[in-house]
């Protein structure tokens, strides 16, 4: 059995994302809606980048552009020096180097957790079937799911299923893990457990993470940087450097440094949330 499927540090030198002057305009029924306006950010290899901002501000639009689900109108997105999308190719090609975990679960209900995790490598024919299953079982054990590798998604808790989804993403050795509020519907205790599990997997892989959340404590606890976005159209309002030592555990939540960072993020987000609320009132008037 392999001691570590994820090869510690192997991906730390890849996964640099550069978003340069990106604008996205939707045109439903001829009514142009600017979702993102001249947005730029640089995410270092192996960085945990947390994205926060008002609902509907355009956070997921950027994630979808990186993943190759939505085109961009202007600007460019670059991954490790290679343009994913830009003026000549507005829609990025979807690839296993950028894997998305959405809010709603996406495990195959008719496959066990091990079969779900092994599915991607099997389809890609990265290894023989038996080796794919062996690696899947090992990866699940490393993520604390050794007792449920042969269970079906409906037979385990939502937290276990979500953890298995992230393992399924990481076994494909992506450059970037794109997470769109993956823990939003979870209770506080389950969310704490999931945070610890994600940090343990991150400490082994150092994969670049682009993580959208509305939970400011989650953003500070997990992130290296927190990007506070404006209300629509989406721009970068503020970048908060989270200079908290790693590895982190829940003693971090009681420190003065953590509290001050959450306060800083809250003030920036609150201002934008008020703008969004007032804009909504005007639209309804």
N, C-alpha and C positions, 0 to 999 in steps of 0.2 A: 504493500500500500504506500502511496506517495504521502510524505509528511505534510505537504502543502501544495494543493492544486494551483493556487493563485500566484506562485512564484514571487515572493516578497521583493518589492522594489523594481520588478521587471518593467513596469509601465510608468515609472515615475518620470522618465525622460520624454514621454510623449503625452499628447493631449492638450497642447497649447491652443487656445481658441482666441482669435482676434475678430471682434465684431466692429466693423468700420463704417461709420456714417450710414447705418442701415435705416431705411424708411420702408414702411409697409402700408399701402393704401388698399383697402377692400372697396369693391365697387358693386355692391348688391343692388340690382335694379337701377343702375345708373347713379345711385347716391353714394358719392365717394366718401369713405370713412377712413381717416388717418389713424391707424392703430399704433404705429411706431414712427417716431420722427427723429431722424438724424442721430441715432443711438450708437454709441461706441463703448466698448469695454475690452480689456485684455485679461485673459484668464491664464495663469501660468500652469505648466504641466504639474499634475498631482495636486492641484489646488481645489479646495472645497469652496465653491462660489454659491452663495445664498442670495436669492432674488426675492425681495419683498416689495409690496406696494398695494394700492387699493385694488379691489376686485374690478376686473374688466379693464385694467390699465394697459394691457398688452404684454404681460409677462410670458404667457403661454405662446403668444405669437412668435416671440424670439426663440423659444425652445423648439417650436415646430419648424422654424426656418433652419435651425441647426440640424435637426433630425432629417429634414428633407420632406416634411409633410406639407409645408406652405412655401410659396415663392416669396421673394422680396421684390420691392419696387425699385429701390435704389440702394447703393452701397455694396458691401461685400462681407462675406464671412469666410475666414481662413482657419484651417486646422493643420497644425504642424507645417506651416509654410505653403500649404496647397489650398487654393481657392475652392471652397465648397459651392458657393454661389456668388454671383456678381452680375455685372452688366450683360455679359454674353450668355450666362447660364443662371437665370433668376431662381431656379429650383434646384436645390442640392440633390445629388443622388443618394438614395437611402443605402445605408451600409451597416454592417455589424460592428464597425468601429465607433458607432454612436447608437447606444441602445437606450430606449425610453421605458420608464416604469411610471404608469399613470395612476390616477386616484383609484380607479376601479380595477379589481383583480383581473388578470388575464391568463391564469393557469388553465391548462386543459383539464376539465373536470373528470374526464375518462382515463387520465393517466396518473400514475402515482407521482409523488414529489420527485423521486429519483428520475422517473421517465420524463417528467417535465424539464428538469434541469439538463438531462442528456439530449433532449430533442434538437436543440440548435447545433451542437457539434455533430450529431448524426446527420442532419440535413446537409450540413456543410462538408461532411465526410472528412472531418479533421483527424479523427482517429477511428479505428475499428469499433464496431458496436459495443463489444464487451469492454473495451477501454473507456468509451464514453460513459457507460453505466458505472464503471469503477470510479472514474473521476467525479461523476455526479454525486455518488454516495459519499465520497471523501469530502467533497466541498460542502455538502449538507451537514456532515458531522462537524466540520470545522466551524460552521455557523451555528452550532448548538442544536441541530435538528436530527441527530443520529438516531433518535428513538422513533422517528416518524418517516423515515425515508421511503417506506413502502405503503404509507397511508395516501389516500386520495385527498385532494384539496377540501372536499366537503367534510372530511373526517378530522380536520385539524382547526385550530383557532385562526382567526383572521390575521393575527400577528405572525403566526408560523407560516401561513400561506404567503404573506407579504415578504417575509424574510426569504422564503424559497424563491420568490420572483426575483429578488435582488441577486441571489446566488445564481439563478438561471442566466441573468444578464452578465454577471462577472465571469462565469465560466467561458464565455465567448471571448474573453480578453479584449474588451473594448478600450478605445482610447478615452472615451467620454461616457459617463453614466448620466443620463438626463432624467431627473426625478421631478414629477409634477404633483406636488402636495401628496406624496404617497401615504402619509399617516393622518390625513385630515379627519377621517371618520373614526379614528381610534380614541378610546378613553385615555385619560392621563397616564394611568399606570402602564397600559400596554405601549403607549407612545414612548415612555421612559425606557422600557425594555428594548424597543425597536431602535431608539437612538444609540443605546449601548452596543447593540448588535451591528448597526451600520458602522459605528466607529471602529469596532474590532475588525470588520472586513476591510475598512479603509486603511487601517494601520498595516494590514498585510499586503494590500494591493497598491496603495497610493494612486489609484485611478483618479483622473480629473472628474469632479462632480459638479454638475449644474443643477441646483436644487431650488425649486419654487416653493414658497411657503407663505402663509399668513401669520404663522406663530413666531413672534419675535424672539422669544426665549430659545426656541428650536434653532432659529437662524444663528444666534450668537453662540450657542452651545456647540453646534456642529461645524460652523464655518471658519474659513481663514479670512474671507472678505464677505461683507454684506453689501449688496447693491440695493439702495433704496430708489425705487422708480417713481416717476411722477404719475399723476393721473393722466388718462388718455388725452393726447397721444403720448406714448411711452418714451421717456428719456431717462437718463441717469441723473437723479437729483443729488445723491450723496453716496460716497463709498466709505464704508467703515472697516478699518483694519482691525481684525480680532486678534490681538496679541496675547492670547491665552495659551499657556504651554500645552503641548500634547505629549503623551496621550492624556485624554480628559476623562474624568468620571463625574459622578453627580456631586462630589464635593465642590466642583467648579461653580455650581449654581448658588452657593452660599457666599461666594467671595465678593468683595466690594468692586473689584474690577469688572466682574460679570454684570453686576447690578448697574454700574455706570454705562456700560455698553448697551444694555437693554434700554435704558433711559434715553440714550442718544438716538437709538433707532426708533423708539416710540415717538419721540418729538418730531422726527423727520417724516414718519409715516402718517402721524396724526394730521399734520398740516395738509398733506396730499389727500387724505381721506375726507377732510372738510371741503376741499375744493371739489372732489368728486361728488359729494353729497349735494353741494350747492348747484353744481352743473346739472345734476339729476332733477333737482327741483325746478330749475329753469326750463328743462326739456319737458317736464310734465305740465308746466304752467300754460 
